[in-house]
């Protein structure tokens, strides 16, 4: 399976050369995107005929850098086409859809630039890299990272790496190919996981990872962000920039820790993991206006992807079940009725009288459905590329 390791380039000595490199590569990619749009040339070989010589002459890029700028442009148009087809920009004919499809792609000046082994070489024992730039080859550029990440990087790095600047800090993002653990083809059962907002995750074993404290922190961050945006002063902008991404980083860290515990428990007990299929939850949910911000900013996809790739790495099977009525169905007698859930946290069956926390009850239903899905032959799925935090 593929994982991505991010390492930091802590020295600012070569920052000017790296920044000039990103700007030149992205300017070339933006120009190539305009040519691709005008000539309808969206494939690398076809676009190369129109742009390669001009990119090398105008921006003084090396041969490999020019090739990567062209390939990056074609990949961006492929992604745009997939997003348009999947409804990411609304329905065909809508204003947003027309605006996205009716103009060339533009790359940010500091957008990531891919490097192959001809442009970037790693010295793992010295923890340095040699990297191509507009100022020539930069040798002895130090990098740092967590010990576990560096071990994975040294043992499993394959393919390209990306140079990226985020918040004035420089990083290299490397792709690693890691052997998967032997899959558990005969699980003794399934650990149901109910994902939500009030409780981030509740398992059928009774473990509850409460999201109330996280929600309170997110609400404070949201109010602070709104306050700083209204001020529009230099100090407010500096403070807003300093806090940018804080909420996303904190939520990501919490999600990693929660999912790590869930996968470890499933692996220890020889079970699989059952999840709800949450695709389209934002379209299905009907909430009052004050609740919409919480729903639309909650990282449902991130939670699901973390479980999937960590489970795949550990050899734990993952299945997805139909989420319909999991919160209204009794896990004991399976009677389904809207009145079974009189409150957000309360489940009380009107037929058999079973009373339980609503999320616990839902997680048991998910576990039951997960077993049925597995018996019918469902396969474990996981994303191909995921970032190690």
N, C-alpha and C positions, 0 to 999 in steps of 0.2 A: 504494500500500500504506500501511497505517497503522502508525506508530511512536509511541512515547510518550517525551516528554522530561521529565525531572525537574529542577526548579530549586529552589534553597534560598532561604528567607527568613531572612537572617542576623541581622536586628535583633530583639532580644527585647522591644522597646518595646511592640509591639501583641500580645504573646503572651497576655496575660490576656483581651483581647477575642476573640482567635481561639479560645482554649480554651473560653470561655463559649459561643461560637457552635457549636463542635462538640458540646459537651455538650447544648445545647438541641436541635439538629437530630437527634441520635441518640436522645435521650429521646423526641422526637416520633415518630421512625421506629419505635422499640420499641413505643410505644403503638399506632401504626398496624398493626404486625405482629400484635399481640394481637387487634385488631378484625378484621383480615383472616382470622385463624385462626378466630375465633368465627363470623363471618358468611360464611366461605368466599368472601370477595371478594378475588381475587388479581389482578385487572386494574385498571390505573390509574383508568379512568373510574368503574368500579364502587366502588372503594375511596375515591375522592375524595368521593363522595356521603356516605359515613359519617364521614369524618375531617377534611375540609378546614377547615370552619368551626371545629371544636374545636381543631385544631392552631394556627390563627391566634390564637384567643382565649386558649388556655391558655399557650402558649409564646411568644407575641408574635413569631412568625416573619413575615417578609415573604411576599408572595404567591408569588414564585418559589422561595424556600426551602421553603415548605410543599409546593409541587408536587414539588420534588426529593426531599423526605423520603418522600412517598407513592410516587413512582416507584422510589426506592431500595428500598423495602419490597417492591414487586411484583417487581423484578428479583431480589431475594434469594430470594423464593419460587420464581421460575422456575429459578434456579440449583439450589436444593435439590431441586426436582422432577427436574431432569436428573441430578443426582448420585444420587438414589435409583434412578432408572431404569437408570443405568449401573453400579450395584453399588458405588458409592463408600462406602456405609454397610452393606455386607453384603447378604445375601439377604433378600428379603421375609419377614417373620415373625421374623427374628433380633432379639435384644435391641437391638443397635445401630441397626438399621433402624427399629424401633418407637420408640426414644427420639428419633431424629432427626425422624421424621414426626409424632410425637404431642405436640409442644409448639410454641408460637409461637417465631419467630426473635427473638433478642435481639442488639442492636447494642452494641458496645463504646462507652464514652463518647468515645473519641478515634478512632472509625472515620472513614474518609474521607468527605468531603461534596462532592458535585458542584456546580460553579458553571457557569452559562452566561454569555453575553456581557452580559446585563443586570445580573448580579451581580458580574462581574469584568471589568475592562478592562486591557489591557496597553499600557505606554508603552516600546517596545523601545529607543529611543535613550537615554532616561533610565534604562533598566533598573529601572523601578518598575511597580507595579500599584496599581489602585484596587479595593478588595475590600469587599463588604458584610459586616457583622458585627452582632452584637447591640448593640454600642455605636455603631452608625451606620456611615457609609461611611468606611473607612480609606483615605486617599489618600497617595501617595508612599511606599508600602511597597516597600523595595528587594528585589531578587532577584539571585541570582548563579548561575553555572554555568560549565561548560567552554565555550570559545569556539565549538567546533563545534556543541554543543548549542544555544547561543543563536542561531547563524546559522540552524539548522534551525527553531527556534521562531519566529523573526521571519518566515521565508519561507513556512512550510508549516502553521502552526497552524490547526486547524479544530475546531469543535465545543466540547465541554465540557472543563473542567479540574477536577481534584480537589484539595481542600485536605486534607492529611494531616499528622499529627504522629507522628514515629517517634523514639523514644529522647530525647524532649525537644526535638527539632529539627523545624522546620516546613518543609514542602515543598509546591510546587505541581506537579502531574503533568498535563501538557498533551498532548492528542492532536494529532498532525501527519499530514497526508495528503501522502505523497511519491510522485512519479511513479516508476514502475518502469523499470529499464533494459530495452531491447529484448531479449526472450528469445532465447537461442541455440537455434534450432530444428533445427540440423544439427551436433550435437556430433561431434567426431572420435573420441570414445571416452568412457570414464567413469573417474573417479578413485574407486576403492573405498576406503571408510573403515570400519575395524573398530574399534568402540568397546568399551572394557573397563575393568577396574579396575586391574590391574597396569600396563597401558599405556592411558592415557586414550584415545588415538586413534593408529591406525597406518594409513598410506595405502599404496596399491599402488605408489607411487613410491619407497617405502622410508623415508619420514619417520616417525619414531616419537616420540611425545610421552609420555614416561615418567611414570607416576603414583606411583612409589615414594616420591619426596620428599613429594608431596602427601599420600600415605597416612600417612607418618610424622608429618607435622604434624597431620593430622586425629586420629591416635591420641593424640598429646600433648594436643590440645584436649579430646578425649573424657575422658581421664584427669583433666585439670584440672577439667572440668565436674563429673565424678562426685565428686571430692574436695571441691569447694566445696559441692555439694549435701548432702553428708554432714555438713559442719561446722554448717550452719544458724546461723552467727553473723552479726552485722550487717556486719562487714567482709567476710566470705565472700560475702554477698548482694550487697554493693556491687561486689565484684570480678567476680562472676558476671554482674551486669548490664552492667558495662563491657565484658566479653568476649562478650556475647550477640550472635550474628549474625556474629562474626568469621570463623568457618569458612565460612559460606555466602557471605560477601562475597569471601573469598579464592578459593574455588572458582569463583565466578561470573567473577571477573576472569581467572583462568587459562583458563576455558572460552572467554571472549570472544577472548583472544589466540590460542589454538589454532585456533579455527574461522576467525578472520580470515585466518590463514596458509593454511588449506586452501582456502577460497573464492578467495583471491587466486591460488593456484597453478592451480586449475581454470579460472578466468577467463583467466589468462595463456596457457594451453595450449589453450584452446578446447574444453575437455571439460566433461562434466556430473559430478555427484557421486552415487554410489550408496551407500545406507545400508541397514543391516538394519532390519527392522520389529521393534522391541524391545517392542511392546505385550505386557503380561502376563509380562515376564521374571521378575518377582519370584515369580509363581505357578509358573512352570516350573522355576526354579532349585532345586536340591537341594544345600544346603551344610551344612557342620558349623556348630555353634552359634557359635564364635568368628568365623566369616566372615559371619554373617548381618547383623550391624550394618553392616559395610562395604558389603554389597550394597544393603541397604534405605535407606542414607543417600546413595547415589551418585546424582547428578543426571542420570539417563539422559534424561528428558524435556527437561531444560534444554539438554543437548548437541544433541539432535535439533532443538529449536526454534531454537537459535542458527544452526545450519547452514542450516535451511530459510529463515529470514527474511533472513539475510545473502546467501544465494545468490539469493533472489528479487530482492533489491535490486540485485545485480550482473548479473542476467539469466542466471544459471547454472542449467540444469535439474537437478532433484533427483528421483531415483527411489528407491523402497523395495523391497527384495527379501526373499524368504523366508529367514530365518536358519538354517533347518534344515541341519545337517551342514556348515556353511561351515568349521568348524574341523577336520573329519575328512575332507574331500574334498581330493584332490590337485589342485592347480591346473595340473599338467602333463598327467596322464593321466586325471584325474577319477575315479580309483578312490576309493571311500568306504568307510572301515573305522574302527572305533573304535581299533584298534591302531595306526593311522597317527600317533596323537598320544601317544607314551609319556610325555611330561612336559608341564607347563604351557606352556613356551616352545619346545618341540621338535616339529617335524613331520618324519616320516620315512615316506615311502610304501613299503608292503610289496610293491608290484608293480613299480614302475619305479625305486625306490631314490632318488627325489628327496628332498633334505633341505633344510629351510628353517626360519626362525623361524616358529612357529605362527601368530602374528598377521599376519606378512607374507603367508603362504600364504592365510589367511582373507580378507585384503583383496583379493588377486587374484581369489579366487572371487566376492567381492561385486562387483568390477568387471565380471567376465564376466556375472554374472547381471543386473547393471544394464543392460548393453547389450541383453540379450535382452528385458528388461522394456520398454526404450525402443522397441525394434523392434515390440513388440506394442501400442504406443500409449499407454503410461503418461504421465500428466501430472505436472508439477512442482507440489508443494503446499507451502504455508507458512502459519504462523499469522497471523491478522489483526492481532494487537496484541502488541507486544513492547517491553520496556523497554530504552532506551539506558542503558548503565551509565556 
